[in-house]
Amino acid sequence: MSTITDRLWSAFSKGRFLLPRQVVVQGSIEATIPGRIDGNVKGDVKTEGMLVIGPEGSVRGNVYATDLVTYGKIYGDIYISNKAVVSNEAYVKGDVNAVVLEVKEGAVIEGAIRKNISARHEPDPLKPADAEADTPEVEKVVKPPEEERASWF
């Protein structure tokens, strides 16, 4: 068998998932195996190993994977713990967090690009992105009752 045939066989062999282009998923996908998305996902995608998003594939949600190769569209943030490849046909509207990022000429990324070693950790939605981790919380000042009555406002 040729090298291309070997790659195709290994890409679709046992232990990988495939979402065909005729399929639309309304909700998140969580998998412990690598896979390929040629259809549409309206929710987050979390997988271990490599995730490939085909030219007609799209994800409307955040993407979490070890490695990513995208030819399609992603409308959400990307968190990759190893290498992300954004092809010349790809469109990404969101931030890209990866240790290694390869962007082909013609690719579109509308968002920030960060080299993030801890990319697999999900962001805390309650904590501002620019806040420091060791900043102490500010205590709320409570006025005595007599000051509250004397206020005009």
Secondary structure, 3 states (H helix, E strand, C coil): CCHHHHHHHHHCCCCCEEECCCCEEECCEEECCCEEECCEEECCEEECCEEEECCCCEECCCEEECEEEECCEECCCEEEEEEEEECCCCEEECCEEEEEEEECCCCEEECCEEECCCCCCCCCCCCCCCCCCCCCCCCCCCCCHHHHHHCCC
